[in-house]
Each structure stands twice: as C-alpha cells, then as structure tokens.
Amino acid sequence: MLSKDCVTKMRRIEIILLTLIILLGVGLRSPEVLSKNFLFGFDQGRDYLAVREIVVGRNPTLIGPEVGAGFAGLGGIFHGPYYYYSLVLPFLLFDGHPYGGLVTMFLFGVASLFLCFYIAQKMFGTKAALVATFLLAISGPITSQSRFMWNSHPTTFFILLAFWFTFKIPENPKKYFFLATFFSGLIYGFELAISVPLIFSQFLYVLLILRIKDIKVYLMGLFGVILAHLPFFAFELRHNFMAIRGVLNSLSSAGNRSLMHLAHLFYRHLQAFWINFQTTFLLNKYLLYLLFLLLVKTMVDCFKKEKRSKENYFIRFLVVLPAVSFIVFLFLDNVVWGHFLVHLCIAYIFIFAFHFRKAKFSSLQVLLVVFLIMMVPGVFKEIGRARNDYYDYGGVAKIRGKLEAIDYIYSDAKEEEFNVLVFTPPVYDYAYRYLLGWYGKQKYNYVPGDKKEGLFYLWIEPESTGLWHKGWLETVVKTGKILKEETLPNGFIIQKRYEENQ
C-alpha cells in the first residue's frame, strides 16, 4: 500500500512508530479472526443466505439488505448490492464457511490503516499521518468493523478514497470530482446513510468553497454518482420506482411533523452526533468537551483565513460534512445509529491530525499531544478488552455455540430423519437456517426440514425474560409429544418432540 517514495522520505523513528501503530491496529482488530469464534446472528445469516443464492443459485441481485433491516422508517429502500458481491469470493474460497466473510472485514480494516497513512502523508506530511493512523487504529467504531460481518463495515476504506479524491479536486476538478463522487456513490452498496451526506457535501464543497463555475465539472460529478448507482437505477426501473416512492412518502410525512416532535428529533440527533464524537477518541467526557471546544475554535479560525490551499479547502469540507449529515438525518424520523456516522469519525480524526502538518511544534500541537498522551490508558483498556474477547465463548451469540448445538441435534437424532424449528428473539431464523444448510450438509450430508411432523427438535435461543419462547411453545408449536429437553452449556435449549404423521 505504501509507495517506495513514501517510505524513503521517512526517518527510522517514523518507520518504527508506524510499525508499532499498525501492529496495535491489527491487534485490536484480530481477536475473532484468531479465535475463529465470531458473532453470527440475524444480519449475518440473512446476508450469507443472499450470497449463497448468488453463488449456488446463480441468481444475481441488484439490491442489498433493506435499510435499517426494515425498521428505519424508510419502506422499500435498500442498500446497494456491493456488500453481497464483496462476499462472493470469500464464499467460494472458504467453501461457504462464514469465516471467509470475517477475514474479508479484517482485511478491509487493515488495508484502511495503510491507506489512511498514505493519503494523510500526501495531504499533511508524515507527522500528521502518524497521528491520523494512530487515531484510526484505536477508534472504537473503526476497530469494531473488523470484528464481525456487517454491510456497513467495509465503508472506512471507501470513505478514505472519497476523502482523497475530494482533497485533489482543486488539481483537476473534472477528473477528481468524478472520482470523489464515484467512490462516495459506491458506499451506497454498503451503507446508504453514509453515501448520501457525503455526496451532498461534495457538491456543496465544489459550489460554495471551491466556487467552481464550470458546468462540465458538475456533470462529471453527477456522472460519478450515476455510474456508482447503476444497480439502483436498474432495480428502480424494474420495480416501478419503489425506492423513489418510499423517499417521497418519507418526505411527505416529514412535512407533517409538529414543532414539538421536530424539537425532540433535533435533540435525539444531537445526542447521536455527540456520542459519535465521544466514541471516536479514547478520552473521558471532560477532556472530550475540551477537545471539542478546541477543534471548534481552530475550525472557525480556518474559515477566517483567506489562505487558499488544498489543505485549507479540504479542512473546510470536513467541517461542512457534519452539518450536512445532521441536516440530511433530520429527514429520518428514527434513531441515528452509530454506523450511520462512521464518516464523521474519520473526518474528526483528519481534523485533529491536520494541526500536525507543520515541521515545528506549535503551542496547539503541544496541547494536542497532551490529548494523545491522555488516550494511552484508554488504549490499554482496549487491548485488555480485545484479549478478553479472544477467550470469550460467546454463548448463543457466536458461531461456536451454534455449531455445537447443531452437533448435539445430529448426534441425538442418530441418523434418523428429523426437522428443526427455531425460536430466536429477532423472529427470523436466517442464521440458523444458513448454518443448518451449510454445516449440516457439509458434515452430516443431511439438511433437516422445518415441519412439525415425525421427529423434530425445537432449537430455542432464550431471551432474558423467558416469556417469549414460552409463549411461542404454547401458541405456535402446540403439538408433538415431548421426549426430552436439555439446556446446553452454551445456553441454547433443545427440546426433542415426536408427532405421528397424519
């Protein structure tokens, strides 16, 4: 990832620091990759079923998962399909094992560390690049992206590319505005909530900050957006503009909200944005307030300066980005989740690192170094947490417990044909169906059905109250003679039943 020219310009101490930072970042991202015991739940099962349909069923798709899994208040709107296609090669290489998807998330995370250093060095110099890479290496929302599979997790890599080409727009507006909007557009295939504010911010940046008047530049930017969204437009044409109608319905309902509701929504969104800033840096809340005020002051000073440079223009773009994102999300009458705001984590990191671009330490740099030193205890806490996660069994949440439950059921059935019905609090049993279809077929050469007949097992993922699954047994199952019930060490409840065939 790092060019030969990039390395030769670095001093030995800088190479040592970069190596230590990369090792730290890799270490915080690697517990599940090393233990091979990782989260495999509702979302992961749904996504692997979709990938299996692409690979095994040879049924390509134009859409990805529904935005917010259908709970974001945006009916009929989907992420793009790029996340699914990013899992196709791992699916083939690992013969359907979900571990391949985890390795992919890990590789995206590690590649992002190298890319961050490369582009930050090109933008602001080696000192700033080391700071930016260190902050990216330890930032909680970023490190978690390598720890389990999720459609939004590869976004950091593409956000960095979008930032890099946005930075270079003044050099060649037509070329780099196209590339900037194209890579921002590609992010819709992983997380639509990041892609939309990024694209809006880039157009406002070119219009209001760079003040470019050439219409061809805007057309090239629009072409980048369209090219990245080709699957979206193809899907819309085939399905009577489903997403566009969904957006229009959401905008229509947004216009009917009361002032009290808007005020509550504004406050909730402010909380979400503040939490996003908090989780970006490993500092206590009092230091975070001080850091926030310091960065706000320096950003106001940045806008006051008349100096025209790519660095100054780019920082203005990064300052505009949170404001644009906040306005965009005001149209979302729902919770702003942390993974919607990953681009802001990276923006704050680059704003922080920007102040280290000068060769000699200024008073501001000394103060920021103090903030970096104050993050060290947090770094050790993160290292300890990663170590604990490596040894974490995971119970019903991680894949090891689920595979052990499958082994128990097959062993108990003793080669007799059987069915499996699953109770899980999310209701949809995607993860269990995928694992039964993949692991059951691969290891036991038999995939059970899901009917209440003959020998069948109830595979129960208990929730805290115990009331839901008891209600499920009384209202949904209601049949079959109970042969036995056992609670496994991982927490799953397995009930064996038999129903005479009619």
Residue pairs with C-beta under 8 A, 6 or more apart in sequence:
1 111
1 114
1 115
1 118
2 114
2 117
2 118
3 118
6 118
6 121
7 15
9 126
10 18
10 126
14 126
14 127
14 130
17 130
18 117
18 130
18 133
21 113
21 130
21 133
21 134
21 137
22 110
22 113
22 114
22 133
22 137
24 134
24 137
24 138
24 379
24 383
25 109
25 110
25 113
25 133
25 136
25 137
25 138
25 143
26 110
26 113
27 383
27 386
28 137
28 138
28 143
28 382
28 383
28 386
29 106
29 109
29 110
29 143
29 146
29 147
30 106
30 146
30 386
31 147
31 386
31 387
31 389
31 390
32 38
32 39
32 102
32 147
32 148
32 389
32 390
33 102
33 103
33 106
33 146
34 390
35 390
35 391
36 99
37 392
37 393
37 394
37 398
37 399
37 400
38 98
38 99
38 102
38 147
38 148
38 149
38 398
38 399
39 147
39 148
39 149
39 394
39 397
39 398
39 399
40 98
40 149
40 398
40 399
40 402
40 431
40 435
41 397
41 426
41 431
42 69
42 424
42 426
42 428
42 430
42 431
43 65
43 69
43 149
43 150
43 151
44 98
44 101
44 148
44 149
44 150
44 431
45 429
45 430
45 431
45 432
45 433
45 434
45 435
46 65
46 428
46 430
46 431
47 65
47 83
47 84
47 87
47 101
47 149
47 151
48 87
48 91
48 96
48 98
48 101
48 434
48 438
49 430
49 433
49 434
50 61
50 64
50 65
50 84
51 84
51 87
51 88
51 91
52 91
52 96
52 434
52 437
52 438
53 59
53 61
54 60
54 61
54 84
54 85
54 88
55 88
55 91
55 92
61 81
61 84
62 81
62 231
62 232
62 234
62 235
62 238
63 78
63 79
63 80
63 81
63 231
63 232
63 235
64 78
64 79
64 80
64 81
64 82
64 83
64 84
64 151
64 189
64 190
65 78
65 79
65 83
65 151
66 76
66 77
66 78
66 79
67 74
67 77
67 78
67 79
67 192
67 193
68 74
68 334
68 337
71 334
72 332
72 334
73 250
73 332
73 333
73 334
74 246
74 247
74 250
74 332
74 334
75 246
75 249
76 242
76 243
76 245
76 246
77 192
77 243
77 246
77 247
78 192
78 235
78 243
79 151
79 188
79 189
79 190
79 191
79 192
80 186
80 188
80 189
80 190
80 192
80 229
80 231
80 232
81 189
81 231
82 186
82 189
82 190
83 151
83 154
83 189
83 190
85 189
86 104
86 154
87 100
87 101
87 104
87 149
90 100
90 101
90 103
90 104
91 100
91 101
93 100
94 100
94 103
95 442
96 438
96 442
97 438
98 149
98 399
98 434
101 149
102 148
102 149
104 149
104 154
105 145
105 146
105 147
105 148
105 149
105 150
105 153
105 154
106 146
108 145
108 146
108 153
108 154
108 156
108 157
109 142
109 143
109 145
109 146
109 153
109 156
110 146
111 157
112 136
112 142
112 156
112 157
112 160
113 133
113 136
113 137
115 157
115 160
115 161
116 129
116 132
116 133
116 136
116 160
117 129
117 130
117 132
117 133
118 129
119 160
119 163
119 164
119 167
120 128
120 129
120 132
120 133
120 350
120 353
121 128
121 129
122 164
123 129
123 164
123 167
123 310
123 311
123 314
123 350
123 357
124 132
124 311
124 353
124 354
124 356
124 357
125 356
125 357
125 359
127 356
127 357
127 359
128 353
128 354
128 355
128 356
128 357
129 353
131 352
131 353
131 356
131 368
131 372
132 349
132 350
132 352
132 353
134 372
135 280
135 281
135 349
135 352
135 353
136 142
136 156
136 346
136 349
137 143
138 282
138 375
138 378
138 379
138 382
139 279
139 280
139 281
139 282
139 345
139 349
140 279
140 280
140 282
140 382
141 276
141 279
141 280
141 338
141 339
141 341
141 342
141 345
142 156
142 342
142 345
142 346
143 382
144 153
145 152
145 153
145 154
145 155
145 156
145 342
146 153
147 389
150 339
151 190
151 191
152 190
152 191
152 194
152 339
152 342
153 190
154 190
155 187
155 190
155 191
155 194
155 342
155 343
156 342
156 346
158 183
158 184
158 186
158 187
158 190
159 187
159 194
159 198
159 342
159 343
159 346
160 346
161 183
162 180
162 183
162 184
162 187
162 198
162 202
163 314
163 346
163 347
163 350
165 176
165 177
165 179
165 180
165 183
166 176
166 180
166 202
166 205
166 314
166 317
167 310
167 314
168 176
168 310
169 176
169 177
169 180
169 205
169 206
169 210
170 210
170 310
170 313
171 310
173 206
173 210
173 212
173 214
173 217
173 220
174 214
174 216
174 217
174 220
175 220
177 202
177 206
177 217
177 218
177 220
177 221
177 224
178 220
178 221
178 223
178 224
179 224
180 202
180 221
180 224
181 199
181 202
181 203
181 221
181 222
181 224
181 225
181 228
182 224
182 225
182 227
182 228
183 228
184 195
184 198
184 199
184 202
184 224
184 225
184 228
185 195
185 199
185 224
185 225
185 226
185 227
185 228
185 229
186 195
186 228
187 194
187 195
187 198
188 195
188 196
188 228
188 229
188 232
189 228
189 231
191 339
191 340
191 342
193 329
193 332
193 337
193 339
193 340
194 340
194 341
194 342
194 343
196 328
197 321
197 324
197 325
197 328
197 329
197 343
198 321
198 343
199 225
200 324
200 328
201 317
201 320
201 321
201 324
201 325
202 221
202 317
203 218
203 221
204 320
204 324
205 313
205 316
205 317
205 320
206 212
206 217
206 218
206 221
207 218
209 313
209 316
209 317
209 320
210 313
212 218
226 233
232 243
235 242
235 243
236 242
236 243
236 244
250 331
250 332
250 333
251 331
253 333
254 331
254 333
257 265
257 333
262 330
265 330
265 333
266 330
268 335
268 336
269 326
269 329
269 330
269 336
272 335
272 336
272 337
272 338
272 341
273 322
273 325
273 326
273 336
273 341
273 344
275 338
276 338
276 341
276 344
276 345
277 288
277 292
277 344
277 348
278 285
278 288
279 338
279 345
280 344
280 345
280 348
280 349
281 288
281 291
281 348
281 352
281 371
281 375
282 375
282 377
282 378
282 379
282 381
282 382
283 291
283 371
283 374
283 375
283 378
287 371
287 374
291 371
294 364
294 367
294 368
295 348
295 351
295 352
298 351
298 355
298 364
299 315
299 319
299 351
302 312
302 315
302 316
302 319
303 316
303 319
305 312
311 354
311 357
315 350
315 351
315 354
318 347
318 350
318 351
319 351
321 343
321 344
321 347
322 344
322 347
325 341
325 343
325 344
329 336
329 340
352 368
355 362
355 364
355 365
355 368
356 365
356 368
358 365
361 369
392 398
393 400
393 401
393 490
394 400
394 401
394 490
395 401
395 490
395 491
396 402
396 461
396 462
396 490
396 491
396 492
399 435
400 490
401 488
401 490
401 491
401 492
402 431
402 432
402 435
402 492
403 435
403 439
404 488
404 489
404 490
405 459
405 488
405 490
405 492
405 494
406 435
406 436
406 439
406 440
408 486
408 488
408 494
409 418
409 420
409 448
409 457
409 459
409 494
410 440
410 443
410 444
410 446
412 457
412 494
412 496
413 455
413 457
416 455
417 446
417 448
417 454
417 455
418 448
418 454
418 455
418 456
418 457
419 448
419 449
419 450
419 451
419 452
419 453
419 454
419 455
419 456
419 457
420 432
420 436
420 448
420 449
420 450
420 456
420 457
420 459
421 450
421 452
421 456
421 457
421 458
421 459
421 477
422 429
422 432
422 433
422 450
422 458
422 459
422 460
422 461
423 458
423 459
423 460
423 461
423 468
423 469
423 472
423 473
424 431
424 432
424 461
425 461
425 463
425 468
432 459
433 450
436 447
436 448
437 447
440 446
440 447
440 448
441 447
448 457
452 477
452 479
452 480
452 499
453 499
453 501
453 502
454 498
454 499
454 501
455 496
455 497
455 498
456 480
456 497
456 498
456 499
457 494
457 495
457 496
457 497
458 473
458 477
458 493
458 494
458 495
458 497
459 492
459 494
460 469
460 492
460 493
460 494
460 495
461 469
461 492
462 469
462 491
462 492
462 493
463 469
469 493
473 495
477 497
479 497
479 499
480 497
480 498
480 499
481 497
481 498
481 499
482 495
482 496
482 497
483 496
483 497
483 498
484 495
484 496
485 493
485 494
485 495
485 496
486 493
486 494
487 493
487 494
488 494
